[in-house]
Amino acid sequence: MAKIINFPKHDNATAAVESGFVLPLPKAKMPRKKPSIGSTFIKVIWVLVVLLLPLMEWIIALDCVFQFFRMLYYWNTKGVHAGITFSLHFFSYAALICFVALYKPKDF
């Protein structure tokens, strides 16, 4: 069997602080930084995107569907980069959804 050692309720450090031999350290106050222009701009953009997301989601989804069918129509046409255009539209739509779902500003 193992030996169980009970620790005392008051150790030497707390007893010294209570008796007045050692002064407790004052709590350091962290200076609050003023938010930068970039972070404020991103917060404003995030709030606008969150508020307008239901409408924007329909519009961008319809745009992606249109670009998809355009890509299929111009599949073998030289000089028309419909696949790259569709990819850019689709990935921007996915990035917008990820921006709203995964990012949250610190002050909110």
Buried (B, 14 or more C-beta within 10 A) or exposed (E): EEEEEEEEEEEEEEEEEEEEEEEEEEEEEEEEEEEEEEEEEBBEEBEEBEEEBEEBBEEBEEBBEEBBEBBEEBEEEEEBEBBEBBEEBBEEBEEBBEBBEEEEEEEE
